[in-house]
Amino acid sequence: MNSEKLYQKLKTNKFIIGGPCVIESEDMIMYLAQNIKQMSEDLDFTYIFKASFDKANRTSLNSYRGVGIDEGLRILEKVKDEFNLPVTTDIHESSQASALGEVIDIIQIPAFLCRQTDLLVATAKTNKIVNIKKAQFLDGKDMIHPIIKVRDSGNSKIMLTERGSMFGLGNLVVDFRQIIDMKEFGYPIIMDVTHSTQKPSALGATSGGDRKYAPYMAKLANAVGVDGFFFEVHTNPLEALSDGANMIYLKDFREILESIR
């Protein structure tokens, strides 16, 4: 499916973006993609597989970052081919845009980088769908500026993601007025359910969080009319190499999807 057809589909059918925080192994990626795809199809959600090839914003220099761009794109392309799924991943540098544009259907702008002009312009010029995550320090209304940077670079296939705001030290709070305000721009709005439960740097060299809040975040976002939901899912979050405290157990994921269907 080309980018324009996919974008139109996402504007008309509830969708799920889901997968592990970071690529840990090819086998794990294929297993999660197959199982989440089946759950999503059973409940009539459009499904986009997500995993990062590099976590460039880890708290500690010693934390696991991923398999790198070449191996990561190879694995994500395999997911596309074997399961006929669109895929998404993060971009961190403008120089990555060309390579990502060859494989990735939806290129995600990390929240901390949503004001980086060169990154937004380079991503826009791939002509792929651009998912801009709202920074933890921005008001939803201020997302008009990243939108203009992408749109005026010739790409109107834009989505916005809410992932919580910093209202104090080491904690995130979701103000659902932000979603309502961003919906007025006329682009699909996504709720990043699991990152919204995060507590940055709460565990010292790593971020903490509490996944028990995720089902409630999903239901609240559904109530205010989001178009899509972003979940990080893992077979065993306790053993995950990144963001384990926030990720949903695969065995519990169907129940959460049923609650928002």
PAVONU-760947 format. One line per field, with one value per atom (N, C-alpha, C): atom name; x, y, z. Coordinates in Angstrom, 2 decimals, padded with zeros to 5 digits. Layout:
N
atom = (CA, ...)
c1 = (X, ...)
c2 = (Y, ...)
c3 = (Z, ...)
//
This chain:
261
atom = (N, CA, C, N, CA, C, N, CA, C, N, CA, C, N, CA, C, N, CA, C, N, CA, C, N, CA, C, N, CA, C, N, CA, C, N, CA, C, N, CA, C, N, CA, C, N, CA, C, N, CA, C, N, CA, C, N, CA, C, N, CA, C, N, CA, C, N, CA, C, N, CA, C, N, CA, C, N, CA, C, N, CA, C, N, CA, C, N, CA, C, N, CA, C, N, CA, C, N, CA, C, N, CA, C, N, CA, C, N, CA, C, N, CA, C, N, CA, C, N, CA, C, N, CA, C, N, CA, C, N, CA, C, N, CA, C, N, CA, C, N, CA, C, N, CA, C, N, CA, C, N, CA, C, N, CA, C, N, CA, C, N, CA, C, N, CA, C, N, CA, C, N, CA, C, N, CA, C, N, CA, C, N, CA, C, N, CA, C, N, CA, C, N, CA, C, N, CA, C, N, CA, C, N, CA, C, N, CA, C, N, CA, C, N, CA, C, N, CA, C, N, CA, C, N, CA, C, N, CA, C, N, CA, C, N, CA, C, N, CA, C, N, CA, C, N, CA, C, N, CA, C, N, CA, C, N, CA, C, N, CA, C, N, CA, C, N, CA, C, N, CA, C, N, CA, C, N, CA, C, N, CA, C, N, CA, C, N, CA, C, N, CA, C, N, CA, C, N, CA, C, N, CA, C, N, CA, C, N, CA, C, N, CA, C, N, CA, C, N, CA, C, N, CA, C, N, CA, C, N, CA, C, N, CA, C, N, CA, C, N, CA, C, N, CA, C, N, CA, C, N, CA, C, N, CA, C, N, CA, C, N, CA, C, N, CA, C, N, CA, C, N, CA, C, N, CA, C, N, CA, C, N, CA, C, N, CA, C, N, CA, C, N, CA, C, N, CA, C, N, CA, C, N, CA, C, N, CA, C, N, CA, C, N, CA, C, N, CA, C, N, CA, C, N, CA, C, N, CA, C, N, CA, C, N, CA, C, N, CA, C, N, CA, C, N, CA, C, N, CA, C, N, CA, C, N, CA, C, N, CA, C, N, CA, C, N, CA, C, N, CA, C, N, CA, C, N, CA, C, N, CA, C, N, CA, C, N, CA, C, N, CA, C, N, CA, C, N, CA, C, N, CA, C, N, CA, C, N, CA, C, N, CA, C, N, CA, C, N, CA, C, N, CA, C, N, CA, C, N, CA, C, N, CA, C, N, CA, C, N, CA, C, N, CA, C, N, CA, C, N, CA, C, N, CA, C, N, CA, C, N, CA, C, N, CA, C, N, CA, C, N, CA, C, N, CA, C, N, CA, C, N, CA, C, N, CA, C, N, CA, C, N, CA, C, N, CA, C, N, CA, C, N, CA, C, N, CA, C, N, CA, C, N, CA, C, N, CA, C, N, CA, C, N, CA, C, N, CA, C, N, CA, C, N, CA, C, N, CA, C, N, CA, C, N, CA, C, N, CA, C, N, CA, C, N, CA, C, N, CA, C, N, CA, C, N, CA, C, N, CA, C, N, CA, C, N, CA, C, N, CA, C, N, CA, C, N, CA, C, N, CA, C, N, CA, C, N, CA, C, N, CA, C, N, CA, C, N, CA, C, N, CA, C, N, CA, C, N, CA, C, N, CA, C, N, CA, C, N, CA, C, N, CA, C, N, CA, C, N, CA, C, N, CA, C, N, CA, C, N, CA, C, N, CA, C, N, CA, C, N, CA, C, N, CA, C, N, CA, C, N, CA, C, N, CA, C, N, CA, C, N, CA, C, N, CA, C, N, CA, C, N, CA, C, N, CA, C, N, CA, C, N, CA, C, N, CA, C, N, CA, C, N, CA, C, N, CA, C, N, CA, C, N, CA, C, N, CA, C, N, CA, C, N, CA, C, N, CA, C, N, CA, C, N, CA, C, N, CA, C, N, CA, C, N, CA, C, N, CA, C, N, CA, C, N, CA, C, N, CA, C, N, CA, C, N, CA, C, N, CA, C, N, CA, C, N, CA, C, N, CA, C, N, CA, C, N, CA, C, N, CA, C, N, CA, C, N, CA, C, N, CA, C)
c1 = (000.85, 000.00, 000.89, 000.63, 001.45, 001.06, 001.87, 001.70, 000.36, -000.07, -001.32, -002.51, -002.55, -003.65, -003.64, -002.44, -002.35, -002.84, -002.44, -002.85, -004.37, -004.97, -006.43, -007.11, -006.54, -007.10, -007.01, -005.90, -005.73, -006.67, -007.12, -008.05, -009.49, -009.74, -011.12, -011.33, -010.26, -010.40, -009.46, -009.98, -009.14, -007.92, -006.77, -005.56, -004.71, -003.87, -002.95, -001.52, -000.67, 000.76, 001.33, 002.00, 002.44, 003.65, 004.40, 005.58, 006.49, 007.66, 008.56, 009.23, 009.77, 010.46, 011.60, 012.39, 013.60, 013.75, 014.37, 014.64, 015.70, 015.32, 016.26, 016.79, 015.91, 016.31, 015.29, 015.70, 014.79, 013.65, 013.95, 012.92, 011.83, 012.24, 011.26, 010.37, 010.98, 010.23, 009.18, 009.58, 008.65, 007.51, 007.82, 006.80, 005.78, 006.27, 005.35, 004.51, 005.12, 004.38, 003.25, 003.54, 002.52, 001.36, 001.66, 000.61, -000.21, 000.46, -000.29, -001.14, -000.62, -001.41, -002.71, -002.63, -003.82, -004.84, -004.36, -005.28, -005.95, -005.17, -005.71, -006.75, -006.45, -007.39, -008.67, -008.55, -009.75, -010.69, -010.12, -010.92, -011.10, -010.73, -010.95, -010.19, -008.98, -008.08, -007.09, -006.79, -005.64, -004.39, -003.40, -002.22, -000.95, -000.14, 001.19, 002.21, 003.21, 004.22, 005.26, 005.67, 006.66, 007.77, 008.99, 010.15, 011.27, 012.13, 013.24, 014.51, 015.26, 016.56, 017.65, 017.34, 018.31, 017.53, 017.85, 017.29, 018.37, 018.39, 019.47, 019.34, 018.22, 017.99, 017.96, 018.69, 018.74, 019.38, 018.94, 019.45, 020.94, 021.35, 022.73, 023.51, 024.78, 025.66, 025.79, 025.57, 025.76, 024.49, 023.38, 022.12, 022.10, 021.37, 021.22, 020.50, 021.03, 020.44, 019.74, 020.17, 019.52, 020.51, 020.00, 020.82, 021.45, 021.12, 021.66, 020.75, 020.99, 020.06, 020.04, 021.18, 021.20, 020.48, 020.83, 020.18, 018.72, 018.46, 017.10, 016.18, 016.63, 015.81, 015.63, 016.63, 016.49, 015.38, 015.36, 014.34, 012.96, 012.86, 011.57, 011.04, 011.93, 011.49, 010.98, 011.59, 011.12, 009.71, 009.45, 008.11, 007.10, 007.46, 006.57, 006.26, 007.31, 007.16, 006.42, 006.74, 006.15, 004.73, 004.42, 003.10, 002.25, 002.77, 002.03, 001.55, 002.49, 002.18, 002.94, 002.32, 003.10, 003.94, 005.07, 005.98, 006.35, 006.72, 007.16, 008.35, 009.17, 010.31, 010.71, 011.62, 012.07, 013.17, 013.23, 014.37, 015.02, 016.36, 017.07, 017.94, 018.35, 019.22, 018.74, 018.94, 018.50, 019.12, 020.35, 021.07, 020.43, 019.54, 018.88, 017.65, 017.19, 015.90, 015.84, 016.87, 016.86, 016.75, 017.53, 017.50, 016.15, 015.61, 014.32, 013.21, 013.32, 012.30, 012.19, 013.24, 013.22, 012.40, 012.20, 011.57, 010.36, 010.49, 009.52, 008.30, 007.11, 005.87, 005.50, 005.76, 005.47, 006.73, 007.31, 008.53, 008.16, 008.63, 008.25, 009.31, 008.87, 009.73, 009.65, 010.75, 010.70, 010.27, 009.63, 009.06, 010.10, 011.26, 012.28, 012.83, 012.57, 013.13, 012.09, 010.89, 009.80, 009.98, 010.95, 011.21, 012.43, 013.07, 014.29, 013.95, 014.16, 013.71, 014.31, 015.62, 016.26, 015.73, 015.48, 014.96, 013.55, 012.72, 011.35, 011.33, 012.16, 012.19, 012.70, 013.77, 014.32, 013.32, 012.61, 011.60, 010.44, 010.00, 008.91, 009.24, 010.48, 010.88, 010.98, 010.88, 010.78, 009.43, 008.46, 007.07, 006.36, 006.92, 006.24, 005.39, 004.50, 003.71, 004.65, 004.42, 005.27, 004.43, 004.84, 004.17, 005.02, 004.52, 005.26, 004.75, 005.62, 005.24, 005.37, 004.35, 004.35, 005.36, 006.20, 007.21, 006.56, 007.25, 006.77, 006.68, 007.33, 007.37, 006.52, 005.74, 004.93, 003.44, 002.73, 001.27, 000.82, -000.30, -000.80, -000.99, -001.43, -001.65, -000.36, 000.78, 002.07, 002.56, 001.85, 002.25, 001.95, 001.30, 001.10, 002.43, 003.46, 004.74, 005.46, 005.58, 006.10, 005.24, 003.93, 003.05, 003.41, 003.56, 003.87, 005.21, 006.19, 007.50, 007.40, 006.60, 006.43, 005.56, 004.46, 003.51, 004.14, 004.89, 005.50, 006.72, 007.12, 008.18, 007.60, 006.28, 005.64, 004.98, 004.74, 004.16, 003.03, 001.82, 000.67, 000.19, 000.96, 000.59, 001.18, 000.46, 000.96, 000.04, 000.65, -000.08, 000.61, -000.15, 000.39, 000.15, 001.11, 001.00, 001.15, 000.21, 000.27, 000.96, 001.93, 002.66, 002.86, 002.07, 002.16, 003.02, 002.86, 003.59, 004.29, 005.40, 006.14, 005.54, 004.92, 004.38, 005.13, 006.20, 007.00, 008.23, 009.07, 010.31, 010.07, 010.54, 010.50, 009.14, 008.16, 006.83, 006.15, 005.26, 004.45, 002.99, 002.28, 000.83, 000.18, -000.91, -001.65, -002.81, -002.79, -003.86, -004.65, -005.82, -006.55, -007.09, -006.99, -007.32, -006.34, -005.11, -004.12, -004.59, -005.20, -005.72, -006.85, -007.75, -008.88, -008.38, -007.38, -006.83, -006.14, -005.37, -004.65, -005.60, -006.74, -007.70, -008.20, -008.17, -008.65, -007.77, -006.55, -005.68, -006.15, -006.95, -007.50, -006.66, -005.66, -004.82, -005.12, -004.81, -005.02, -004.22, -004.86, -004.23, -004.09, -002.90, -002.58, -002.31, -002.76, -002.42, -001.30, -000.17, 000.92, 000.63, -000.05, -000.59, 000.51, 001.51, 002.49, 003.54, 003.99, 004.96, 004.33, 003.02, 002.34, 002.37, 002.71, 002.83, 004.27, 005.15, 006.58, 006.91, 007.96, 008.54, 010.01, 010.34, 011.70, 012.76, 013.79, 014.95, 014.58, 013.41, 012.96, 013.78, 014.45, 015.25, 016.73, 017.05, 018.44, 018.97, 019.61, 020.19, 019.18, 017.98, 016.93, 015.60, 014.69, 013.36, 012.49, 011.61, 010.65, 009.26, 008.27, 006.89, 006.01, 004.75, 003.82, 002.76, 002.86, 001.96, 000.51, 000.26, -001.12, -002.05, -001.47, -002.30, -002.66, -001.97, -002.14, -003.58, -004.28, -005.66, -006.57, -006.35, -007.18, -006.83, -005.55, -005.13, -005.78, -005.81, -006.40, -007.89, -008.61, -010.04, -010.34, -009.56, -009.77, -009.50, -008.43, -008.12, -009.22, -009.75, -010.85, -012.07, -012.29, -013.45, -013.36, -012.14, -012.01, -011.74, -011.83, -011.88, -010.57, -009.54, -008.30, -008.52, -007.66, -007.75, -006.95, -005.88, -005.02, -004.42, -003.89, -003.30, -001.91, -000.98, 000.40, 000.67, 001.05, 001.37, 002.74, 003.56, 004.76, 004.43, 004.71, 004.29, 005.49, 005.57, 006.72, 006.23, 006.92, 006.54, 006.81, 007.88, 008.21, 008.88, 008.10, 008.68, 009.73, 009.67, 010.64, 012.05, 012.13, 013.43, 013.77, 012.92, 013.13, 014.40, 015.03, 016.28, 016.07, 014.81, 014.49, 013.03, 012.73, 011.34, 010.47, 011.06, 010.29, 009.17, 009.37, 008.37, 007.05, 007.08, 005.86, 005.19, 005.95, 005.43, 004.36, 003.44, 002.34, 002.80, 002.38, 002.60, 001.77, 002.37, 001.63, 000.39, 000.49, -000.64, -001.82, -001.58, -002.64, -003.16, -002.56, -002.84, -004.22, -004.69, -006.00, -007.10, -007.01, -008.03, -008.07, -006.91, -006.86, -007.48, -007.14, -007.74, -009.24, -009.72, -011.17, -011.85, -011.17, -011.78, -011.94, -011.20, -011.33, -012.00, -012.36, -013.03, -014.47)
c2 = (-001.19, 000.00, 001.25, 002.16, 003.37, 004.31, 005.33, 006.20, 006.93, 007.39, 008.14, 007.25, 006.02, 005.11, 004.73, 004.49, 004.16, 005.33, 006.53, 007.70, 007.88, 007.70, 007.82, 006.73, 005.55, 004.47, 004.80, 005.37, 005.71, 006.83, 007.62, 008.71, 008.21, 006.97, 006.47, 005.23, 004.61, 003.42, 003.51, 003.16, 003.17, 002.28, 002.74, 001.98, 001.84, 000.82, 000.51, 000.59, 001.32, 001.25, 000.48, -000.64, -001.45, -002.30, -002.59, -003.42, -003.10, -003.70, -003.45, -002.10, -001.62, -000.32, -000.34, -001.38, -001.45, -002.87, -002.99, -004.30, -005.00, -006.12, -006.91, -008.10, -008.72, -009.85, -010.00, -010.60, -010.82, -011.75, -012.82, -013.78, -013.13, -012.28, -011.60, -010.68, -009.97, -009.04, -009.78, -010.87, -011.62, -012.22, -012.70, -013.29, -012.25, -011.08, -010.02, -009.51, -009.30, -008.80, -009.75, -011.03, -012.03, -012.03, -012.00, -012.09, -010.81, -009.65, -008.40, -008.18, -008.58, -008.48, -009.28, -010.49, -011.33, -010.69, -010.18, -009.52, -008.31, -007.51, -006.29, -006.62, -007.62, -008.01, -008.57, -009.35, -009.92, -008.83, -007.69, -006.60, -005.43, -005.64, -004.66, -003.36, -003.45, -002.31, -002.43, -001.33, -001.29, -001.34, -002.13, -002.32, -001.89, -001.12, -000.71, -001.23, -001.96, -002.50, -001.42, -001.35, -000.36, -001.00, -000.65, -000.95, 000.00, 000.35, 001.26, 000.48, 000.93, 000.32, 000.95, 002.14, 002.83, 003.71, 003.58, 004.49, 005.50, 006.59, 007.57, 008.47, 008.35, 009.25, 008.51, 007.38, 006.66, 007.53, 007.33, 008.13, 007.91, 006.65, 006.30, 005.93, 006.29, 005.91, 004.40, 003.70, 002.25, 001.46, 002.13, 001.44, 000.89, -000.20, -000.81, 000.14, 000.30, 001.23, 000.55, -000.63, -001.29, -001.95, -002.39, -003.16, -002.29, -001.02, -000.13, -000.03, 000.97, 001.28, 000.20, -000.35, -001.33, -002.61, -003.17, -004.40, -004.13, -002.98, -002.64, -002.54, -001.88, -001.76, -003.11, -003.96, -005.31, -006.07, -006.01, -006.73, -006.12, -004.82, -004.17, -004.45, -004.52, -004.86, -006.30, -007.17, -008.56, -008.62, -007.81, -007.74, -007.31, -006.29, -005.82, -006.94, -007.63, -008.63, -009.88, -010.36, -011.62, -011.46, -010.31, -010.13, -009.08, -008.51, -007.50, -006.37, -005.85, -004.81, -003.52, -002.37, -001.13, -001.09, -000.39, -000.33, 001.12, 001.35, 002.68, 002.55, 003.58, 003.64, 005.10, 005.34, 006.70, 007.13, 008.42, 009.03, 009.97, 010.00, 010.86, 011.91, 011.64, 012.57, 012.74, 013.93, 014.21, 013.25, 012.83, 011.96, 010.59, 010.22, 008.91, 008.89, 010.06, 010.17, 009.36, 009.44, 008.77, 007.26, 006.69, 005.23, 004.80, 005.57, 005.21, 005.30, 006.28, 006.45, 005.28, 004.46, 003.29, 002.15, 002.13, 000.98, 001.37, 002.46, 002.79, 003.51, 003.14, 003.74, 005.01, 004.99, 006.14, 006.45, 007.62, 007.99, 008.84, 008.41, 009.04, 010.03, 011.25, 012.29, 012.19, 011.87, 011.78, 013.10, 012.98, 014.17, 015.25, 014.86, 015.86, 016.56, 015.98, 016.52, 017.20, 017.41, 017.89, 019.34, 020.05, 021.42, 021.50, 020.37, 020.36, 020.55, 021.73, 022.09, 021.19, 021.00, 020.19, 018.76, 018.22, 016.85, 016.76, 017.73, 017.75, 017.90, 018.77, 019.00, 017.77, 017.16, 015.97, 014.83, 014.68, 013.62, 013.90, 015.14, 015.51, 015.16, 015.36, 015.17, 013.70, 012.78, 011.35, 011.05, 011.93, 011.76, 010.61, 010.15, 009.15, 009.88, 009.15, 009.73, 010.15, 011.34, 011.86, 011.94, 011.17, 011.18, 012.00, 013.16, 014.06, 013.90, 013.46, 013.33, 014.69, 015.06, 016.34, 016.32, 017.33, 017.40, 017.51, 016.98, 017.03, 018.45, 019.38, 020.77, 021.70, 021.16, 022.00, 021.87, 022.95, 022.93, 022.38, 021.68, 021.09, 022.11, 023.31, 024.34, 024.74, 024.57, 024.95, 023.95, 022.83, 021.84, 022.34, 023.49, 024.07, 024.38, 024.67, 025.06, 023.87, 022.70, 021.52, 021.13, 021.29, 020.98, 021.84, 023.12, 024.04, 023.68, 023.31, 022.95, 021.76, 020.77, 019.59, 019.92, 020.59, 020.90, 021.81, 022.82, 023.75, 023.15, 021.97, 021.24, 020.28, 020.36, 019.61, 018.32, 018.12, 016.85, 017.16, 016.78, 017.02, 015.74, 014.66, 013.39, 013.40, 014.06, 014.36, 013.72, 013.20, 012.74, 013.32, 013.47, 014.00, 013.01, 012.91, 011.97, 012.68, 012.42, 012.91, 011.87, 012.31, 011.36, 011.90, 012.89, 013.41, 014.65, 015.39, 016.63, 016.60, 017.34, 017.44, 018.56, 018.20, 019.19, 019.18, 018.42, 018.33, 017.50, 017.35, 016.64, 015.13, 014.52, 013.06, 012.44, 013.19, 012.61, 013.21, 012.45, 012.91, 012.93, 013.91, 014.00, 014.19, 013.49, 013.64, 014.60, 015.68, 016.66, 016.44, 015.86, 015.46, 016.65, 017.85, 019.04, 019.18, 018.66, 018.74, 017.99, 016.83, 016.04, 016.78, 017.34, 018.08, 019.26, 019.97, 021.11, 020.66, 019.58, 019.12, 018.57, 018.04, 017.55, 018.66, 019.90, 021.02, 021.30, 020.76, 020.94, 020.11, 019.07, 018.28, 017.08, 016.73, 015.57, 014.44, 013.19, 012.09, 012.30, 012.01, 012.17, 010.80, 010.56, 009.28, 009.48, 008.54, 008.54, 007.54, 008.02, 007.13, 006.65, 005.52, 005.05, 004.68, 003.95, 003.42, 004.45, 005.29, 006.31, 007.33, 007.45, 008.38, 007.91, 006.65, 006.13, 006.19, 006.79, 006.81, 007.81, 007.48, 008.41, 008.57, 009.62, 009.77, 009.77, 008.94, 008.84, 008.41, 007.83, 007.47, 006.35, 005.56, 004.45, 004.76, 006.04, 006.45, 006.55, 005.48, 005.49, 005.10, 004.75, 004.39, 005.01, 005.10, 005.62, 004.54, 004.97, 004.06, 004.31, 003.80, 003.96, 002.92, 002.89, 001.93, 001.57, 000.37, -000.05, -000.21, -000.24, -000.46, 000.67, 001.85, 002.98, 002.92, 002.09, 002.08, 001.81, 000.81, 000.58, 001.79, 002.53, 003.70, 004.85, 005.01, 006.02, 005.75, 004.49, 004.12, 004.44, 004.11, 004.37, 005.86, 006.64, 008.08, 008.71, 008.25, 008.77, 008.42, 007.22, 006.80, 007.70, 008.09, 008.93, 010.30, 010.82, 012.14, 012.05, 010.84, 010.70, 010.63, 010.00, 009.83, 008.89, 009.00, 008.16, 006.87, 006.93, 005.77, 005.67, 004.49, 004.20, 003.60, 004.09, 003.62, 002.84, 001.57, 000.73, 000.08, 000.08, -000.75, -002.06, -003.16, -004.49, -005.42, -006.30, -007.21, -008.54, -009.60, -010.91, -010.96, -010.33, -010.28, -008.94, -007.91, -006.59, -006.57, -007.49, -007.50, -007.79, -008.41, -008.71, -007.80, -006.81, -005.93, -005.11, -004.79, -004.03, -002.53, -002.09, -000.66, -000.48, 000.43, 000.83, -000.30, -001.25, -002.39, -002.03, -000.99, -000.65, -000.20, 000.30, 000.83, -000.15, -001.12, -001.96, -002.94, -003.23, -004.15, -005.58, -006.50, -007.92, -008.33, -009.08, -009.56, -010.33, -011.11, -011.93, -011.08, -009.83, -008.94, -007.99, -008.01, -006.96, -007.06, -008.27, -008.42, -007.80, -007.99, -007.44, -005.92, -005.30, -003.83, -003.39, -004.08, -003.72, -003.90, -004.95, -005.16, -004.02, -003.44, -002.38, -001.08, -000.91, 000.33, 000.08, -001.16, -001.44, -000.97)
c3 = (000.00, 000.00, 000.00, -000.93, -000.96, 000.18, 000.40, 001.56, 001.55, 000.38, 000.31, 000.67, 000.14, 000.46, 001.94, 002.47, 003.90, 004.74, 004.39, 005.16, 005.15, 004.00, 003.93, 004.76, 004.78, 005.59, 007.07, 007.50, 008.91, 009.34, 008.40, 008.72, 008.87, 008.46, 008.47, 009.34, 009.84, 010.66, 011.86, 013.04, 014.23, 014.00, 014.48, 014.23, 015.48, 015.44, 016.51, 015.97, 016.68, 016.45, 017.64, 017.37, 018.48, 018.18, 019.23, 019.14, 020.31, 020.37, 021.50, 021.38, 022.48, 022.47, 021.46, 021.49, 020.66, 020.11, 018.96, 018.38, 019.23, 019.82, 020.63, 019.84, 019.05, 018.20, 017.09, 016.00, 014.88, 015.27, 016.00, 016.38, 017.22, 018.18, 019.02, 018.19, 017.26, 016.42, 015.59, 014.98, 014.13, 014.96, 016.14, 017.00, 017.43, 017.86, 018.28, 017.12, 015.97, 014.80, 014.43, 014.41, 014.03, 015.02, 016.31, 017.32, 017.44, 017.39, 017.49, 016.24, 015.09, 013.86, 014.00, 014.52, 014.65, 015.59, 016.73, 017.67, 017.03, 016.33, 015.71, 014.65, 013.83, 012.78, 013.37, 014.44, 015.08, 015.56, 015.95, 016.52, 015.55, 014.29, 013.22, 013.43, 013.95, 013.97, 012.82, 012.16, 011.26, 012.13, 011.72, 012.56, 011.86, 012.58, 012.11, 013.12, 012.65, 013.56, 013.87, 015.14, 015.56, 016.36, 016.05, 016.88, 016.47, 017.42, 017.15, 016.85, 015.85, 015.56, 016.43, 016.98, 017.84, 018.81, 020.08, 021.09, 021.43, 020.69, 020.80, 022.02, 022.74, 023.87, 025.21, 025.30, 026.57, 027.65, 028.88, 030.00, 030.21, 030.13, 030.43, 029.16, 029.14, 028.03, 027.91, 029.02, 029.04, 028.71, 028.51, 028.22, 026.80, 026.61, 025.28, 024.35, 023.14, 022.18, 021.02, 020.62, 019.50, 018.57, 017.41, 016.48, 015.39, 015.35, 014.32, 013.12, 012.29, 011.19, 010.12, 009.73, 008.64, 009.02, 010.18, 010.63, 010.99, 011.58, 011.95, 010.74, 009.69, 008.49, 007.80, 007.86, 007.28, 007.99, 009.32, 010.09, 009.86, 009.85, 009.64, 008.24, 007.26, 005.91, 005.86, 006.63, 006.69, 007.29, 008.31, 008.89, 007.83, 007.04, 005.97, 004.98, 004.55, 003.50, 003.97, 005.17, 005.64, 006.14, 006.74, 007.35, 006.65, 005.56, 004.81, 005.72, 006.51, 007.49, 007.17, 007.37, 007.37, 008.64, 008.57, 009.73, 010.01, 011.28, 011.68, 012.62, 012.64, 013.55, 013.72, 014.69, 014.97, 014.01, 013.78, 013.11, 014.12, 014.14, 015.10, 014.43, 013.19, 012.48, 011.05, 010.49, 009.12, 008.12, 008.39, 007.46, 007.33, 008.26, 008.21, 007.31, 006.91, 006.23, 004.94, 004.12, 002.83, 003.00, 003.90, 004.11, 004.68, 005.63, 006.20, 005.15, 004.28, 003.25, 002.29, 002.19, 001.32, 001.90, 003.23, 003.90, 004.73, 005.48, 006.52, 005.94, 006.40, 005.92, 006.70, 008.00, 008.85, 009.64, 009.41, 010.11, 011.33, 012.48, 013.74, 014.21, 014.47, 015.03, 016.56, 017.24, 018.70, 019.34, 020.49, 021.14, 021.40, 021.92, 022.23, 020.98, 019.79, 018.56, 017.67, 018.18, 017.31, 016.87, 017.43, 016.99, 016.07, 015.78, 014.98, 013.50, 013.01, 011.66, 010.59, 010.60, 009.55, 009.56, 010.75, 010.85, 010.28, 010.59, 010.08, 008.56, 008.03, 006.59, 005.85, 006.35, 005.70, 005.72, 006.83, 006.93, 005.99, 005.93, 005.02, 003.58, 003.19, 001.80, 001.40, 002.35, 001.98, 001.35, 001.58, 001.13, 001.83, 002.92, 003.75, 004.78, 005.46, 006.53, 007.66, 008.21, 009.28, 010.56, 011.56, 012.86, 013.83, 014.21, 015.09, 016.52, 017.41, 018.81, 019.50, 020.24, 020.94, 022.08, 022.12, 023.17, 024.54, 025.53, 026.91, 027.44, 026.75, 027.22, 026.38, 025.44, 024.55, 024.85, 024.65, 024.63, 023.28, 023.29, 022.05, 020.93, 021.27, 020.26, 019.56, 020.25, 019.68, 018.64, 018.50, 017.48, 016.07, 015.96, 014.64, 013.96, 014.73, 014.14, 013.49, 014.16, 013.45, 012.24, 012.37, 011.25, 010.04, 010.25, 009.14, 008.50, 009.31, 008.77, 007.82, 008.20, 007.34, 006.14, 006.38, 005.31, 004.26, 004.70, 003.76, 003.07, 003.50, 002.80, 001.78, 001.55, 000.49, 000.90, 002.20, 002.67, 003.64, 003.28, 004.15, 004.83, 004.71, 005.37, 006.78, 007.68, 009.02, 010.06, 011.12, 012.29, 013.52, 014.61, 015.85, 016.98, 017.89, 019.00, 020.33, 021.22, 022.60, 023.47, 024.30, 025.15, 026.57, 026.96, 028.31, 028.38, 029.47, 029.69, 031.04, 031.13, 032.38, 033.21, 034.33, 035.25, 036.58, 036.65, 037.86, 037.58, 038.56, 038.37, 038.29, 037.20, 037.09, 036.91, 036.40, 036.23, 035.01, 034.41, 033.29, 033.67, 033.18, 033.39, 032.03, 031.79, 030.54, 030.76, 030.01, 030.02, 028.73, 028.82, 027.63, 026.84, 027.38, 026.59, 025.42, 025.59, 024.52, 023.27, 023.49, 022.37, 021.68, 022.47, 021.90, 021.07, 021.58, 020.85, 019.56, 019.63, 018.43, 017.37, 017.78, 016.80, 015.89, 016.38, 015.59, 014.38, 014.36, 013.19, 012.00, 012.26, 011.16, 010.73, 011.54, 011.24, 012.23, 011.87, 012.82, 014.10, 015.23, 016.53, 017.19, 017.73, 018.34, 019.83, 020.64, 022.06, 022.30, 022.76, 023.14, 024.56, 024.62, 025.89, 026.88, 026.42, 027.37, 027.78, 026.86, 027.27, 028.21, 028.18, 029.07, 030.52, 030.74, 032.10, 032.61, 031.82, 032.13, 033.25, 033.99, 034.95, 034.59, 033.83, 033.32, 034.42, 034.22, 035.12, 036.53, 036.70, 038.05, 038.67, 037.82, 038.33, 038.29, 038.33, 038.31, 036.89, 036.41, 035.07, 033.99, 034.40, 033.43, 033.86, 032.91, 033.21, 033.84, 034.72, 035.32, 034.76, 035.46, 035.03, 035.66, 035.26, 035.83, 034.80, 034.25, 033.17, 033.63, 034.94, 035.39, 034.95, 034.66, 034.23, 032.74, 031.99, 030.53, 030.08, 030.63, 030.17, 030.37, 031.44, 031.72, 030.77, 030.48, 029.50, 028.15, 027.76, 026.47, 026.43, 027.50, 027.54, 027.53, 028.29, 028.32, 026.96, 026.31, 024.98, 023.98, 024.11, 023.24, 023.44, 024.69, 025.00, 024.37, 024.16, 023.55, 022.05, 021.50, 020.05, 019.32, 019.92, 019.17, 017.98, 017.01, 015.81, 015.95, 016.75, 016.88, 018.26, 018.56, 019.87, 019.68, 020.45, 020.41, 021.70, 021.53, 022.68, 022.46, 023.49, 023.44, 024.15, 023.45, 023.88, 023.86, 024.83, 024.96, 025.52, 025.16, 025.72, 027.22, 027.66, 029.09, 029.41, 029.72, 029.98, 031.08, 032.01, 033.10, 032.59, 031.41, 030.82, 029.64, 029.38, 028.23, 028.41, 027.30, 027.33, 027.32, 027.18, 027.22, 027.56, 028.47, 028.79, 029.33, 030.01, 030.49, 031.44, 032.25, 033.27, 032.67, 031.43, 030.81, 029.86, 029.36, 028.28, 028.76, 027.85, 028.10, 027.85, 028.71, 028.45, 027.24, 026.34, 025.17, 025.59, 026.65, 027.11, 027.59, 027.94, 028.43, 027.37, 026.19, 025.22, 024.60, 024.32, 023.70, 024.56, 025.86, 026.76, 026.69, 026.58, 026.46, 025.15, 024.07, 022.77, 022.78, 023.42, 023.49, 024.24, 025.22, 026.04, 025.26, 024.18, 023.39, 022.04, 021.76, 020.49, 020.53)
//
